[in-house]
């Protein structure tokens, strides 16, 4: 009688250990292959974006549309940007900061456009994407549009791949808006950035 009770208890313990093992193996598998949107993964898992909006699950950047700072919130990296100023409608970055985004069709992307207010002195602004750096120069007391023509080979339009456009400057620059222009049409463009 004692053997039957011990055997039953041992079987019960083994079943419990097996169930817990399967549960933890499933959790481990899902942690390496999470089934979440790119925006969720960038914010919660990789800790790369500053804001998470459920309304922008794919971090899909709109084409041919003026994007204000409030509209750009899901695309800001955590590093380099002033979160307090972004909430007030101005995106100040100093040193190095990034925009993270997905594209629907990379063949349609023609130009990233920015406008910077004149800095107090000549400033070099560096844009880096997929390991390639583009240098633009802002001349003091000269307001100019900065167009960044990125070759399609540097962009990725897979839904699970996030493109990273990094901007760096020796002085703080404040971004107010951005437009990604497509090759289909040439809309009017008004983007503003302020150098502080």
NURO-99301 format. One line per field, with one value per residue: residue number from 1; x negated, y negated, z negated of N, C-alpha, C in turn; residue in three letters. Coordinates in steps of 0.2 Angstrom, whole numbers, plus 2048, in hexadecimal, padded with zeros to 3 digits. Last residue first. Layout:
BEGIN
n	c(NUM_...)
n_px	c(X_...)
n_py	c(Y_...)
n_pz	c(Z_...)
ca_px	c(X_...)
ca_py	c(Y_...)
ca_pz	c(Z_...)
c_px	c(X_...)
c_py	c(Y_...)
c_pz	c(Z_...)
res	c(ALA_...)
This chain:
BEGIN
n	c(196_195_194_193_192_191_190_189_188_187_186_185_184_183_182_181_180_179_178_177_176_175_174_173_172_171_170_169_168_167_166_165_164_163_162_161_160_159_158_157_156_155_154_153_152_151_150_149_148_147_146_145_144_143_142_141_140_139_138_137_136_135_134_133_132_131_130_129_128_127_126_125_124_123_122_121_120_119_118_117_116_115_114_113_112_111_110_109_108_107_106_105_104_103_102_101_100_99_98_97_96_95_94_93_92_91_90_89_88_87_86_85_84_83_82_81_80_79_78_77_76_75_74_73_72_71_70_69_68_67_66_65_64_63_62_61_60_59_58_57_56_55_54_53_52_51_50_49_48_47_46_45_44_43_42_41_40_39_38_37_36_35_34_33_32_31_30_29_28_27_26_25_24_23_22_21_20_19_18_17_16_15_14_13_12_11_10_9_8_7_6_5_4_3_2_1)
n_px	c(79D_7A5_7B4_7BD_7CB_7D2_7DD_7E0_7EC_7E8_7E5_7E7_7E0_7D5_7D8_7D0_7D3_7D0_7D1_7CF_7C7_7B8_7AA_79A_78A_77C_776_781_78A_796_79B_7A7_7AB_7B8_7BD_7C6_7D2_7D5_7C9_7C3_7B4_7A7_79C_7A1_7A6_79D_7A3_7A1_7A6_7A6_7A9_7AB_7A5_7A0_792_78A_77E_783_782_77E_77E_779_77D_778_77D_783_791_78E_78B_787_780_77D_773_776_770_77A_786_792_7A1_7AC_7AE_7B9_7B8_7BD_7B8_7BD_7C3_7CB_7D0_7C9_7CD_7DD_7DE_7D2_7D0_7C3_7BC_7B0_7A4_795_788_786_797_7A7_7B8_7C6_7D5_7E0_7E0_7DA_7CD_7C8_7C7_7BE_7B2_7A8_79E_7A7_7B3_7B9_7C9_7D5_7E0_7E0_7E3_7EE_7E8_7E0_7E8_7E6_7EE_7ED_7E7_7EA_7E8_7E0_7E5_7E5_7EF_7F8_7FE_807_800_7F1_7E4_7D4_7C7_7BF_7B7_7B9_7BC_7C9_7D1_7CE_7CC_7D8_7E2_7DE_7E0_7EB_7E7_7E3_7D2_7C7_7C2_7CE_7D3_7CA_7CD_7DA_7D8_7D0_7D9_7E3_7DB_7D8_7E5_7E8_7DD_7E0_7ED_7E9_7E1_7EA_7F2_7E9_7E7_7F4_7F5_7EA_7EF_7FB_7F5_7ED_7F6_7FC)
n_py	c(684_685_68D_691_695_697_697_69A_6A0_6B0_6B8_6CA_6D6_6D7_6CE_6C7_6C5_6B7_6B0_6A4_69F_6A1_698_69C_699_69C_6A6_6B4_6C1_6CD_6DC_6E6_6F7_702_712_720_725_722_71B_711_708_6FF_6FF_700_6F3_6E6_6D7_6C6_6BA_6A9_69B_68A_67D_66D_667_665_671_67F_690_69D_6AF_6BF_6CF_6E0_6F0_6F9_6F7_6E6_6D6_6C6_6B8_6A7_69A_688_678_670_66F_676_673_681_68E_69A_6AA_6B9_6C6_6CD_6D8_6E8_6F2_6FD_701_701_6FF_6FF_6FA_6F2_6E7_6DA_6D5_6CB_6C3_6B4_6B1_6AC_6A8_6A5_69F_6A1_6A6_6B2_6AE_6A9_6B5_6BC_6B8_6C5_6CF_6DE_6E3_6DD_6DA_6DF_6DB_6CC_6C6_6BE_6B4_6AE_6B2_6B6_6B5_6C2_6CB_6DA_6DE_6EC_6F8_6FF_708_702_6F5_6F6_6F8_6F1_6ED_6E4_6E6_6F6_700_70C_719_71A_70E_708_711_719_710_70E_71A_725_736_744_748_752_753_754_760_769_766_76B_778_77C_77A_784_790_78F_791_79E_7A5_7A3_7AA_7B7_7B9_7B8_7C3_7CE_7CD_7D0_7DD_7E3_7E1_7E9_7F6_7F8_7FA_806)
n_pz	c(8A0_8AF_8B4_8C3_8CC_8DC_8E8_8F9_905_90E_91B_91D_91C_914_904_8F6_8E6_8DC_8CC_8BE_8B5_8AC_8A7_8A2_89A_8A4_8AC_8B0_8B8_8BA_8C1_8C5_8C6_8C9_8C4_8CA_8CD_8DA_8E5_8EB_8E8_8F0_8F8_905_908_902_8FC_8FC_8F3_8F2_8E9_8ED_8E3_8DD_8D7_8CC_8D1_8DA_8D7_8E1_8E0_8E4_8E1_8DF_8DD_8D4_8D6_8D5_8CE_8D0_8C9_8CB_8C6_8C6_8C4_8B7_8B3_8C0_8C6_8C6_8D2_8D8_8E0_8E9_8F1_901_907_906_90D_90A_8FD_8F7_8E9_8DC_8CB_8C0_8B5_8B4_8A8_8A3_89C_897_893_899_895_89C_895_88E_881_882_886_87A_872_87A_885_88C_88A_88A_88D_89D_8A4_8AA_8A3_8A5_8B1_8AD_8A5_8AF_8BF_8D0_8DF_8EA_8F3_8E9_8D8_8D1_8C6_8BA_8B9_8B0_8AB_8A1_896_894_88A_88A_88C_891_88C_884_889_883_883_890_89A_898_89B_8A9_8AE_8A4_8A0_89C_898_896_88A_882_887_881_873_873_876_86B_860_864_863_855_850_854_84E_840_840_843_838_82E_831_830_822_81D_822_81B_80E_80F_812_806_7FC_800)
ca_px	c(79D_79F_7B1_7B8_7C7_7D0_7DB_7DD_7E9_7EC_7E1_7E9_7E6_7D4_7D8_7D3_7D0_7D4_7CE_7D3_7CE_7BC_7B1_79E_791_780_772_77F_785_794_798_7A4_7A9_7B3_7BD_7BF_7CF_7DA_7CC_7CA_7B7_7AD_79B_79E_7AB_79E_7A1_7A3_7A2_7A9_7A4_7AE_7A5_7A5_795_78F_781_77F_786_77C_781_778_77E_778_77B_77C_78E_793_789_78D_77F_782_773_777_771_774_782_78E_79A_7AB_7AB_7B6_7B8_7BC_7B9_7B9_7BF_7C8_7D3_7C8_7C7_7DA_7E3_7D5_7D1_7CA_7BD_7B7_7A6_79C_78A_782_790_7A2_7B1_7C2_7CE_7E1_7E2_7E1_7D2_7CA_7CB_7C5_7B5_7AE_79C_7A0_7B2_7B5_7C3_7CF_7DE_7DE_7DD_7EF_7ED_7DD_7E6_7E6_7EA_7F1_7E9_7E7_7EC_7E0_7E5_7E0_7EA_7F5_7F9_80A_803_7F8_7E7_7DB_7C8_7C3_7B4_7B8_7B6_7C4_7D1_7CF_7C7_7D1_7E1_7DE_7D9_7E9_7E9_7E7_7D8_7CB_7BD_7C9_7D6_7CA_7C6_7D8_7DC_7CD_7D3_7E5_7DE_7D3_7E1_7EC_7DE_7DA_7EC_7EE_7DE_7E5_7F5_7EC_7E1_7F1_7FA_7EA_7E9_7FB_7FA_7EA_7F2_800)
ca_py	c(681_686_687_693_690_69A_693_69C_69B_6AB_6B3_6C3_6D5_6D6_6D4_6C6_6CA_6BB_6B4_6A8_69E_6A4_69A_69B_69B_697_6A3_6AD_6BE_6C6_6D9_6E0_6F2_6FE_70B_71C_727_71F_721_711_70F_6FF_6FE_706_6F8_6EB_6DD_6CB_6C0_6AF_6A1_691_681_672_669_65F_66C_679_68A_698_6A9_6B9_6CA_6D9_6EB_6F9_6FD_6EB_6DD_6CA_6BE_6AC_6A0_68F_67E_671_669_676_672_67A_68C_693_6A6_6B1_6C4_6C8_6D4_6E3_6EC_6FB_6FD_703_703_6FC_6FF_6F2_6EE_6DC_6D9_6CE_6C8_6B9_6AF_6B1_6A6_6AB_69D_6A0_69F_6B2_6B1_6A4_6B0_6BF_6B6_6C1_6C8_6DA_6E1_6E2_6D8_6E0_6E2_6CF_6C9_6C4_6B9_6B2_6AD_6B9_6B1_6BE_6C5_6D6_6DC_6E5_6F6_6F9_709_708_6F5_6F4_6FE_6EF_6F2_6E4_6E2_6F0_6FB_706_716_720_712_704_70C_71C_713_708_717_720_72F_742_745_751_752_74E_75A_769_765_764_774_77D_776_77D_78E_78F_78B_798_7A5_7A1_7A2_7B3_7B9_7B3_7BD_7CC_7CC_7C9_7D8_7E3_7DE_7E2_7F3_7F8_7F4_800)
ca_pz	c(89A_8AC_8B1_8BD_8C9_8D6_8E3_8F3_902_90A_918_91E_920_91B_909_8FD_8EB_8E1_8D1_8C3_8B4_8B1_8A5_8A8_89A_8A0_8A6_8B1_8B3_8BB_8BC_8C7_8C1_8CC_8C3_8CA_8C6_8D4_8E1_8EA_8E8_8ED_8F1_903_906_907_8FA_901_8F2_8F5_8E9_8EC_8E9_8DD_8DE_8CE_8CC_8DA_8D6_8DE_8E2_8E1_8E6_8DC_8E2_8D5_8D8_8D6_8CF_8D0_8CC_8C8_8CA_8C3_8C9_8BB_8B1_8B9_8C7_8C5_8CB_8D8_8DA_8E9_8EB_8FD_90B_902_90E_910_8FD_8FD_8ED_8E3_8D0_8C4_8B7_8B6_8AD_8A2_8A1_899_893_898_895_89B_898_895_882_880_88B_87F_870_879_87F_88C_88D_889_887_899_8A1_8AD_8A3_89F_8B1_8B2_8A2_8AA_8BA_8C9_8DA_8E5_8F5_8EF_8DE_8D2_8CD_8BB_8BD_8AE_8B0_8A8_899_895_88D_889_887_893_890_881_88B_883_87D_889_899_897_894_8A4_8AE_8AA_89E_8A1_896_89C_88F_881_889_888_876_871_87A_871_861_863_86A_85A_84F_856_855_843_83F_848_83F_82E_831_836_827_81C_824_822_810_80D_816_80D_7FC_800)
c_px	c(796_79F_7AB_7B5_7C3_7CB_7D9_7DB_7E6_7E8_7E6_7E5_7E8_7DA_7D6_7D2_7D3_7D0_7D3_7CF_7D2_7C3_7B5_7A5_796_787_776_77B_783_78F_795_7A1_7A5_7B1_7B7_7C0_7C8_7D6_7D0_7CD_7BF_7B0_7A1_79C_7A7_7A2_7A2_79F_7A4_7A4_7A8_7A9_7A8_7A6_79A_792_785_782_782_781_77F_77B_77D_779_77D_779_787_790_78F_78A_785_781_779_777_771_775_77C_789_797_7A4_7AB_7B4_7B6_7BC_7B8_7BC_7BA_7C3_7D0_7CB_7C6_7D3_7E0_7D9_7D3_7CA_7C4_7B7_7AE_79F_791_784_78C_79B_7AC_7BA_7C9_7DA_7E2_7E4_7D9_7CE_7CD_7C9_7BC_7B0_7A2_7A0_7AC_7B5_7BF_7C8_7D8_7DC_7DC_7E9_7EE_7E2_7E3_7E4_7EB_7EC_7EE_7EB_7E8_7E4_7E5_7E0_7E4_7EF_7F5_805_806_7FB_7EE_7DE_7D0_7C5_7B8_7B5_7B4_7BD_7CB_7CD_7C8_7CC_7DA_7DE_7D9_7E2_7E7_7EB_7DC_7D2_7C1_7C4_7D2_7CD_7C6_7D1_7DA_7D1_7D0_7DF_7E0_7D5_7DC_7E8_7E2_7DA_7E6_7ED_7E2_7E2_7F0_7EF_7E4_7EB_7F7_7EF_7E8_7F5_7FA_7EE_7EE_7FC)
c_py	c(67F_682_689_68D_693_695_696_697_69D_6A5_6AE_6BE_6CE_6D5_6D2_6CC_6CA_6C0_6B7_6AB_6A2_6A2_69B_69D_698_69A_69F_6AB_6B8_6C4_6D2_6DC_6EC_6F9_707_715_723_720_71F_717_70E_707_6FF_705_6FF_6F0_6E2_6D2_6C5_6B4_6A7_696_688_676_66F_661_666_674_684_692_6A3_6B3_6C4_6D4_6E4_6F4_6FD_6F1_6E2_6D1_6C3_6B2_6A4_694_684_677_66A_670_672_679_684_691_69F_6AE_6BD_6C7_6D0_6DF_6E6_6F4_6FA_6FE_706_701_6FC_6F8_6EF_6E3_6D9_6D1_6CB_6BE_6B5_6AE_6AC_6A9_6A3_69E_69D_6AB_6B1_6A8_6AB_6B9_6B7_6BE_6C3_6D4_6DD_6DF_6DD_6DE_6E4_6D7_6CD_6C8_6BF_6B7_6B2_6B4_6B4_6BB_6C1_6D0_6D9_6E3_6EF_6F7_704_70A_6FC_6F4_6FC_6F5_6F0_6EA_6E3_6ED_6F5_701_70F_71D_717_709_708_717_716_70B_711_71D_72B_73C_743_74E_750_74D_754_762_765_762_76D_778_776_779_786_78D_78A_792_79F_7A0_79F_7AC_7B6_7B3_7B7_7C5_7CA_7C8_7D1_7DE_7DE_7DF_7EC_7F4_7F3_7FA)
c_pz	c(898_8A6_8AE_8BB_8C3_8D3_8DD_8EF_8FB_907_914_91A_922_91F_910_901_8F1_8E5_8D6_8C8_8B9_8B0_8AB_8A6_89F_89F_8A2_8AB_8B5_8B6_8BE_8C2_8C5_8C7_8C5_8C9_8C5_8CD_8DB_8E8_8E7_8ED_8ED_8FB_903_904_8FF_8FF_8F7_8F4_8EC_8ED_8E7_8E3_8DD_8D5_8CF_8D5_8D5_8DD_8DE_8E4_8E1_8E2_8DF_8D9_8D9_8D9_8D0_8D2_8CB_8CC_8C7_8C8_8C5_8BF_8B5_8B9_8C0_8C5_8CB_8D2_8DC_8E2_8EB_8F6_906_906_90A_911_904_8FE_8F3_8E6_8D7_8C9_8BB_8B8_8AE_8A8_89F_89E_894_897_894_89B_897_898_889_881_889_885_876_877_87E_885_88D_88D_886_892_89D_8AA_8A6_89F_8AA_8B2_8A7_8A7_8B4_8C4_8D3_8E0_8F0_8F1_8E3_8D8_8CE_8C2_8BE_8B3_8AF_8AD_8A0_899_88E_88C_885_88C_892_885_887_884_87D_883_892_896_893_89D_8A9_8A9_8A4_89F_89C_89B_896_886_887_88A_87D_874_879_876_867_864_869_861_854_855_858_84B_841_846_844_835_831_837_82E_821_823_825_818_80F_815_812_803_800)
res	c(UNK_UNK_UNK_UNK_UNK_UNK_UNK_UNK_UNK_UNK_UNK_UNK_UNK_UNK_UNK_UNK_UNK_UNK_UNK_UNK_UNK_UNK_UNK_UNK_UNK_UNK_UNK_UNK_UNK_UNK_UNK_UNK_UNK_UNK_UNK_UNK_UNK_UNK_UNK_UNK_UNK_UNK_UNK_UNK_UNK_UNK_UNK_UNK_UNK_UNK_UNK_UNK_UNK_UNK_UNK_UNK_UNK_UNK_UNK_UNK_UNK_UNK_UNK_UNK_UNK_UNK_UNK_UNK_UNK_UNK_UNK_UNK_UNK_UNK_UNK_UNK_UNK_UNK_UNK_UNK_UNK_UNK_UNK_UNK_UNK_UNK_UNK_UNK_UNK_UNK_UNK_UNK_UNK_UNK_UNK_UNK_UNK_UNK_UNK_UNK_UNK_UNK_UNK_UNK_UNK_UNK_UNK_UNK_UNK_UNK_UNK_UNK_UNK_UNK_UNK_UNK_UNK_UNK_UNK_UNK_UNK_UNK_UNK_UNK_UNK_UNK_UNK_UNK_UNK_UNK_UNK_UNK_UNK_UNK_UNK_UNK_UNK_UNK_UNK_UNK_UNK_UNK_UNK_UNK_UNK_UNK_UNK_UNK_UNK_UNK_UNK_UNK_UNK_UNK_UNK_UNK_UNK_UNK_UNK_UNK_UNK_UNK_UNK_UNK_UNK_UNK_UNK_UNK_UNK_UNK_UNK_UNK_UNK_UNK_UNK_UNK_UNK_UNK_UNK_UNK_UNK_UNK_UNK_UNK_UNK_UNK_UNK_UNK_UNK_UNK_UNK_UNK_UNK_UNK_UNK_UNK)
